[in-house]
């Protein structure tokens, strides 16, 4: 069996950051990536996608994102940066290699892959909490005669030009895709909403929303909801008449209750305000060509794009180890091992930006791994 000192599963931002920090501490990790390149998951997202966090607050440890990639870095720019980061940090990244299962094997952890098992003293799982698309099993879904895809399969609006499109889910992906489809020439675009989302500007008076998310972590909890509600009243027009009333609670309460981050407005507010995107009720079921909504109405779109979220997709990898909670997330992460030698990094939703918070988590894990070895 091939053996390594330490293996990181996943070459996304958290995995690469952890690997770089460990390498600086004298530990040489092998980084295993199922896709064809570092950060491959970004390649699978829609073309319109940009970071919602500014370049200066999104770099991984030790290397800023180059200025040439702009303030709000595009999807392909993120991929370019992650490739350059892996190369610049001298990381050994083995692409096109999917880990199917992690199991204890004597004094090592065994990673089962198609070409044969790999053993490691320490394993760090960094595959992220958006590893597997979640498509609800709506009644009658299989009877739908139109096109139904998950947002993970959406790339651009070209194939939806001239068509009647329903996007399900008003989160960041759903809101951006609905805007993209409408701007791309769909004959009609509707957005299905069960619970009106929190919406904030990506930047207000030049101040990025990410800084507000960072500040929220340091504010007295009782301040957060009133401040976020006041900010929405001042910066986002009232869309109640269009079907998007302001939530009664603030950002903090929503995040604690659901784990969902606010929608950062990059066009959805104007699209709804001017009728380019119409708000409809939640989807209850499908019936042949029809989509049945919670208010009892029926619509018959040509295509449905389900922006219904993701799960971490860890069940096959580590579910047998009894270390996942009810949401499918590891019971310990970002500095605390679930078992000696088995660590997770980057599995906590955050208001402070995925790349920035992933880097903070990477520092915690790298420090904890290094300390555990010093104490051994």
VOLUMRO-696661 format. One record per residue (C-alpha): chain; x, y, z. Coordinates in nm, 2 decimals, padded with zeros to 4 digits. Each point is the difference from the previous one (the first is absolute). Example, Ala and Ser with C-alpha at 12.3 -4.5 7.8 and 13.67 -1.06 7.14 Angstrom:
<pts>
> unit, u, v, w
> A, 01.23, -00.45, 00.78
> A, 00.14, 00.34, -00.07
</pts>
This chain:
<pts>
> unit, u, v, w
> A, 00.00, 00.00, 00.00
> A, 00.13, 00.35, -00.09
> A, 00.05, 00.20, 00.31
> A, 00.04, 00.37, 00.08
> A, 00.06, 00.20, 00.31
> A, -00.32, 00.21, -00.04
> A, -00.27, 00.01, -00.27
> A, -00.24, 00.28, -00.07
> A, -00.32, -00.10, -00.18
> A, -00.12, 00.29, -00.21
> A, 00.21, 00.27, -00.18
> A, -00.24, 00.29, 00.05
> A, 00.09, 00.32, 00.18
> A, -00.01, -00.16, 00.35
> A, 00.20, -00.30, -00.10
> A, 00.26, 00.20, -00.18
> A, 00.04, 00.25, 00.28
> A, 00.03, -00.28, 00.26
> A, 00.26, -00.18, -00.22
> A, 00.21, 00.32, -00.04
> A, 00.00, 00.07, 00.37
> A, 00.10, -00.36, 00.08
> A, 00.28, 00.01, -00.25
> A, 00.14, 00.31, 00.15
> A, -00.01, -00.18, 00.34
> A, 00.21, -00.28, -00.15
> A, -00.27, -00.25, -00.08
> A, -00.03, -00.11, -00.37
> A, -00.36, -00.08, -00.08
> A, -00.14, -00.18, -00.30
> A, -00.31, 00.19, -00.12
> A, -00.26, -00.22, -00.19
> A, -00.25, 00.16, -00.23
> A, -00.28, -00.19, -00.18
> A, -00.02, 00.26, -00.27
> A, 00.25, 00.09, -00.27
> A, 00.16, 00.30, 00.17
> A, 00.03, 00.18, 00.33
> A, -00.33, 00.17, 00.09
> A, -00.18, -00.22, -00.26
> A, -00.34, 00.06, 00.17
> A, 00.01, 00.36, -00.12
> A, 00.02, -00.12, -00.37
> A, -00.34, -00.17, 00.06
> A, -00.18, 00.32, 00.10
> A, -00.18, 00.25, -00.22
> A, 00.21, 00.23, -00.22
> A, -00.15, 00.32, 00.14
> A, 00.13, -00.08, 00.35
> A, 00.24, 00.24, 00.17
> A, 00.12, 00.00, 00.36
> A, -00.23, 00.20, 00.22
> A, 00.30, 00.10, 00.21
> A, 00.26, 00.25, -00.12
> A, 00.34, -00.12, -00.12
> A, 00.19, 00.15, 00.29
> A, -00.20, -00.20, 00.25
> A, 00.00, -00.33, -00.19
> A, 00.36, -00.10, -00.04
> A, 00.13, -00.32, 00.16
> A, 00.29, 00.01, 00.25
> A, 00.32, 00.15, -00.13
> A, -00.12, 00.10, -00.35
> A, -00.24, 00.27, -00.10
> A, -00.23, -00.03, -00.30
> A, 00.17, 00.20, -00.28
> A, -00.14, 00.34, -00.07
> A, -00.05, -00.09, -00.37
> A, -00.29, -00.22, 00.10
> A, -00.21, 00.30, 00.11
> A, -00.17, 00.09, 00.32
> A, -00.28, -00.26, -00.03
> A, 00.18, -00.30, -00.14
> A, -00.18, -00.20, -00.28
> A, -00.03, -00.38, 00.01
> A, 00.28, -00.06, -00.24
> A, 00.22, 00.25, 00.19
> A, -00.05, -00.20, 00.32
> A, 00.11, -00.31, -00.19
> A, 00.31, 00.17, -00.13
> A, 00.09, 00.12, 00.35
> A, -00.05, -00.34, 00.16
> A, 00.23, -00.16, -00.27
> A, 00.26, 00.26, 00.06
> A, -00.03, -00.04, 00.37
> A, 00.05, -00.38, -00.01
> A, 00.30, 00.04, -00.23
> A, 00.15, 00.29, 00.20
> A, -00.02, -00.18, 00.33
> A, 00.16, -00.32, -00.15
> A, -00.30, -00.22, 00.08
> A, -00.02, -00.35, -00.14
> A, -00.35, -00.01, -00.13
> A, -00.12, -00.33, -00.15
> A, -00.30, 00.08, -00.22
> A, -00.26, -00.23, -00.16
> A, 00.01, -00.22, 00.31
> A, -00.32, -00.06, 00.20
> A, 00.01, -00.13, 00.35
> A, -00.29, -00.24, 00.05
> A, 00.04, -00.09, 00.36
> A, 00.21, 00.07, 00.31
> A, 00.06, -00.27, 00.25
> A, 00.23, -00.08, 00.29
> A, 00.27, -00.26, -00.09
> A, 00.23, -00.08, 00.29
> A, 00.21, 00.31, 00.08
> A, -00.11, 00.18, -00.32
> A, -00.30, 00.14, -00.17
> A, -00.08, -00.18, -00.33
> A, -00.13, 00.20, -00.29
> A, -00.17, -00.23, -00.26
> A, 00.04, 00.12, -00.35
> A, -00.04, -00.18, -00.34
> A, 00.37, -00.04, -00.06
> A, 00.06, -00.15, 00.34
> A, 00.00, 00.10, 00.37
> A, 00.21, 00.28, 00.15
> A, 00.10, -00.01, 00.36
> A, 00.07, 00.32, 00.21
> A, 00.09, 00.08, 00.36
> A, -00.24, 00.30, -00.02
> A, -00.28, 00.08, -00.24
> A, -00.17, 00.34, -00.04
> A, -00.33, 00.01, -00.18
> A, -00.05, 00.33, -00.18
> A, -00.28, -00.08, -00.25
> A, -00.23, 00.27, 00.12
> A, -00.36, 00.02, 00.09
> A, -00.13, 00.04, -00.36
> A, 00.12, -00.34, -00.12
> A, -00.33, -00.15, -00.13
> A, -00.30, 00.17, -00.16
> A, -00.32, -00.03, 00.19
> A, -00.31, -00.05, -00.21
> A, -00.32, -00.04, 00.20
> A, -00.23, -00.29, -00.09
> A, -00.30, 00.20, -00.08
> A, -00.32, -00.20, -00.06
> A, -00.04, -00.06, -00.37
> A, 00.35, 00.11, -00.08
> A, 00.05, -00.29, -00.24
> A, -00.31, 00.09, -00.19
> A, 00.12, 00.35, -00.10
> A, 00.02, 00.03, -00.37
> A, 00.22, 00.31, -00.01
> A, 00.37, 00.03, 00.07
> A, 00.10, -00.03, 00.37
> A, 00.36, 00.05, 00.11
> A, 00.18, 00.09, 00.32
> A, 00.19, 00.33, 00.01
> A, 00.32, -00.20, 00.02
> A, -00.06, -00.08, -00.37
> A, -00.07, 00.35, -00.11
> A, 00.28, 00.18, -00.18
> A, -00.14, 00.29, -00.20
> A, -00.34, 00.13, -00.14
> A, 00.06, -00.09, -00.37
> A, -00.22, -00.31, 00.00
> A, -00.28, 00.18, 00.18
> A, -00.03, 00.29, -00.25
> A, -00.37, 00.04, -00.11
> A, -00.12, -00.25, 00.26
> A, -00.22, 00.02, 00.31
> A, 00.22, -00.07, 00.30
> A, -00.07, -00.07, 00.37
> A, 00.28, 00.02, 00.25
> A, -00.07, -00.16, 00.33
> A, 00.17, 00.15, 00.31
> A, 00.09, 00.37, 00.07
> A, 00.35, -00.06, 00.15
> A, 00.31, 00.15, -00.16
> A, 00.02, -00.26, -00.28
> A, -00.37, 00.01, -00.08
> A, -00.01, 00.38, 00.00
> A, 00.30, 00.03, -00.22
> A, -00.12, -00.27, -00.24
> A, -00.35, 00.16, -00.03
> A, 00.17, 00.34, -00.08
> A, 00.23, -00.17, -00.25
> A, -00.28, -00.18, -00.18
> A, -00.22, 00.31, -00.01
> A, 00.29, 00.21, -00.14
> A, 00.09, -00.28, -00.24
> A, -00.32, 00.02, -00.19
> A, -00.25, -00.24, 00.17
> A, -00.36, 00.08, -00.11
> A, -00.11, -00.01, 00.37
> A, 00.19, -00.05, 00.32
> A, -00.15, -00.09, 00.33
> A, 00.16, -00.06, 00.34
> A, -00.17, -00.24, 00.24
> A, 00.02, 00.12, 00.37
> A, -00.11, -00.18, 00.31
> A, 00.16, 00.23, 00.26
> A, 00.10, 00.35, -00.11
> A, 00.38, 00.03, 00.03
> A, 00.22, 00.25, 00.18
> A, 00.14, 00.23, -00.27
> A, 00.30, 00.23, 00.03
> A, 00.20, 00.20, -00.25
> A, 00.34, -00.16, -00.09
> A, 00.15, 00.34, 00.09
> A, -00.16, 00.31, 00.15
> A, 00.17, 00.33, -00.04
> A, 00.30, -00.19, -00.11
> A, 00.01, -00.22, 00.32
> A, -00.02, -00.37, -00.08
> A, -00.27, -00.20, 00.16
> A, 00.27, -00.24, 00.11
> A, 00.13, 00.25, 00.25
> A, -00.35, 00.02, 00.15
> A, 00.00, -00.38, 00.03
> A, 00.34, 00.01, 00.17
> A, -00.12, 00.28, 00.24
> A, -00.31, -00.20, 00.09
> A, 00.22, -00.27, 00.16
> A, 00.13, 00.27, 00.24
> A, -00.32, 00.19, 00.07
> A, -00.21, -00.06, 00.31
> A, -00.27, -00.25, -00.14
> A, -00.29, 00.23, 00.10
> A, 00.13, 00.27, -00.24
> A, 00.03, -00.21, -00.31
> A, -00.36, -00.05, -00.11
> A, -00.11, 00.37, 00.06
> A, 00.31, 00.12, -00.20
> A, -00.05, -00.24, -00.29
> A, -00.37, 00.08, -00.02
> A, 00.07, 00.38, 00.00
> A, 00.27, -00.06, -00.27
> A, -00.25, -00.18, -00.22
> A, -00.26, 00.28, 00.04
> A, 00.25, 00.26, -00.11
> A, 00.17, -00.19, -00.28
> A, -00.26, -00.24, -00.15
> A, -00.33, 00.13, -00.14
> A, -00.32, -00.15, 00.14
> A, -00.09, -00.29, -00.23
> A, -00.31, -00.12, 00.18
> A, -00.22, 00.10, -00.29
> A, 00.21, -00.23, -00.22
> A, -00.03, -00.29, 00.24
> A, 00.33, 00.04, 00.20
> A, -00.10, 00.16, 00.33
> A, 00.28, 00.08, 00.25
> A, 00.05, -00.28, 00.25
> A, -00.13, 00.08, 00.35
> A, 00.33, -00.11, 00.16
> A, 00.35, 00.11, -00.07
> A, 00.31, -00.17, -00.15
> A, 00.13, -00.15, 00.32
> A, -00.33, -00.18, 00.08
> A, -00.03, -00.13, -00.35
> A, 00.35, -00.13, -00.01
> A, -00.03, -00.17, 00.34
> A, -00.33, -00.16, -00.09
> A, 00.08, -00.12, -00.35
> A, 00.37, 00.03, -00.06
> A, -00.07, 00.20, -00.32
> A, 00.19, 00.32, -00.08
> A, -00.16, 00.31, -00.14
> A, -00.05, 00.05, -00.37
> A, 00.25, 00.25, -00.12
> A, -00.17, 00.21, -00.26
> A, 00.18, -00.01, -00.34
> A, -00.31, 00.08, -00.21
> A, -00.30, -00.19, 00.15
> A, -00.14, 00.31, 00.18
> A, -00.03, 00.20, -00.33
> A, -00.12, -00.31, -00.19
> A, -00.29, -00.05, 00.24
> A, -00.07, 00.36, 00.04
> A, -00.04, 00.05, -00.37
> A, -00.18, -00.33, -00.07
> A, 00.27, -00.18, -00.19
> A, -00.01, -00.26, 00.27
> A, -00.35, -00.09, 00.14
> A, -00.04, -00.14, 00.35
> A, -00.23, -00.30, 00.05
> A, -00.08, -00.23, 00.29
> A, 00.19, -00.30, 00.11
> A, -00.02, -00.32, -00.21
> A, -00.22, -00.27, 00.14
> A, 00.00, -00.26, -00.27
> A, 00.02, -00.08, -00.38
> A, -00.28, -00.12, -00.22
> A, 00.09, -00.08, -00.35
> A, 00.08, 00.34, -00.17
> A, -00.11, 00.19, 00.31
> A, 00.17, 00.12, 00.31
> A, -00.24, 00.02, 00.30
> A, 00.07, 00.29, 00.24
> A, -00.07, 00.03, 00.37
> A, -00.27, 00.26, -00.07
> A, -00.19, -00.25, -00.21
> A, 00.09, 00.15, -00.33
> A, 00.15, -00.18, -00.29
> A, 00.26, 00.11, -00.25
> A, 00.15, -00.18, -00.30
> A, 00.36, 00.10, -00.05
> A, 00.21, -00.14, -00.28
> A, 00.29, -00.05, 00.24
> A, 00.06, -00.01, 00.37
> A, 00.33, 00.07, 00.17
> A, 00.01, -00.12, 00.36
> A, 00.23, 00.21, 00.21
> A, -00.08, -00.21, 00.30
> A, 00.34, -00.02, 00.16
> A, 00.25, -00.27, 00.08
> A, 00.11, -00.24, 00.26
> A, 00.36, -00.08, 00.09
> A, -00.03, -00.35, -00.15
> A, 00.21, -00.17, 00.27
> A, -00.22, -00.30, 00.06
> A, 00.19, -00.24, -00.23
> A, 00.34, 00.13, 00.10
> A, -00.03, 00.00, 00.38
> A, -00.37, -00.07, 00.09
> A, 00.09, -00.35, 00.13
> A, 00.23, 00.16, 00.26
> A, -00.31, 00.16, 00.18
> A, 00.15, 00.34, 00.00
> A, -00.26, 00.20, -00.19
> A, -00.28, 00.21, 00.15
> A, -00.36, 00.01, -00.12
> A, 00.10, 00.24, -00.28
> A, 00.27, -00.23, -00.12
> A, 00.28, 00.22, 00.13
> A, 00.29, -00.12, 00.22
> A, -00.06, 00.03, 00.37
> A, 00.35, 00.16, 00.04
> A, 00.18, 00.23, -00.24
> A, 00.25, 00.28, -00.04
> A, 00.26, -00.10, 00.26
> A, -00.15, -00.29, 00.19
> A, 00.03, -00.36, -00.14
> A, -00.30, -00.23, -00.01
> A, 00.25, -00.28, 00.07
> A, 00.37, 00.01, 00.06
> A, 00.15, 00.08, -00.34
> A, -00.33, 00.07, -00.18
> A, -00.08, 00.37, -00.05
> A, -00.25, 00.21, -00.19
> A, 00.04, 00.36, -00.12
> A, -00.23, 00.25, -00.16
> A, -00.34, -00.15, 00.08
> A, -00.16, 00.30, 00.18
> A, -00.22, 00.24, -00.18
> A, 00.11, 00.35, 00.07
> A, -00.10, 00.37, -00.04
> A, 00.37, 00.10, -00.04
> A, 00.07, -00.14, -00.34
> A, 00.09, -00.36, -00.11
> A, 00.36, 00.06, -00.09
> A, 00.08, 00.22, 00.29
> A, -00.16, -00.23, 00.26
> A, 00.14, -00.31, -00.17
> A, 00.35, 00.15, 00.05
> A, -00.07, 00.07, 00.37
> A, -00.12, -00.36, 00.04
> A, 00.31, -00.12, -00.19
> A, 00.22, 00.18, 00.25
> A, -00.18, -00.17, 00.29
> A, 00.03, -00.35, -00.15
> A, 00.36, 00.04, -00.10
> A, 00.09, 00.13, 00.35
> A, -00.19, -00.29, 00.16
> A, 00.16, -00.26, -00.22
> A, 00.35, 00.14, 00.07
> A, -00.07, 00.02, 00.38
> A, -00.13, -00.36, 00.01
> A, 00.32, -00.12, -00.16
> A, 00.22, 00.20, 00.23
> A, -00.19, -00.16, 00.30
> A, 00.03, -00.35, -00.14
</pts>
